[in-house]
Amino acid sequence: MHIRRKPDGVEEEQLYLDNSEKEITEPFNPKDVDIVSQPMVISNIIDQLKYDDILLEPDFQRHPDLWDAGKQSRLIESLIIRIPLPTFYFDSTDDDKLIVVDGLQRLYAIKRFMVLDQDDPNRLVLTGLEYLKEYEGKQYEELPPGIQRRIKAQTLTAYIIRPGTPDKVRTSIFTRINTGGLTLEPAEIKNSVYRGQAANLLKELAHSDEFVKATRKKIDPSRMLDCEFVNRFLAFYLLGIEQYPGNLEDYLNDVMIRLQKESKSVIKNAAQIF
């Protein structure tokens, strides 16, 4: 609805401004969003977790174990009584491996219960169950065979960000989708999206003795704030102040895109200048 003021000062409501729908091109073209829905069976997820085809800690600097044993156990209980789990989101742009965008804590609970070795001290033992009290204190292998099969047969709904999705689009998707126990910082998102030469350079410079000494260890590296400082320096150094568009995140993403394609000599020179 649009409010139009007539010449006599009276406001008039308009439901439609015109009959044509303007094509959205900012912040990016919706046609660039390439996400597909895909059902995933728990048994397949177990195999993917076992062989590291699902990356639970892909340089995010996040904590996959924010849930305590009780909360993880209740998730397993949900699988047993067939309560659907929330949707998962993955990024599939890294050499056929899936990077977790949303669902890290749930996947870590599944890994602790069904993937880790039985003698692993981190192996999940069910505790704090709400309904199935008879399974308290049990590991996966101690559950009745029928219950084991029921868990492994459960299907999850996942959305996959497909290869070819532009980096800036992926950055926006990561920001909007992530609802984990620890919300990703911008630097953590860029570190995942621009995996490879760009992200490696930021981490190398952020961890350098020169940077740590110059900042007197005052910058907390646990959430990659140090990498954010490096990112800003490289943006203004390589792109120049005149290229600053007024949006800092776009500017920082622009230099990351450039760094992914730069020659080794340019990377080495930028590191030396830093």
Disulfide bonds with the S-S distance in Angstrom:
none
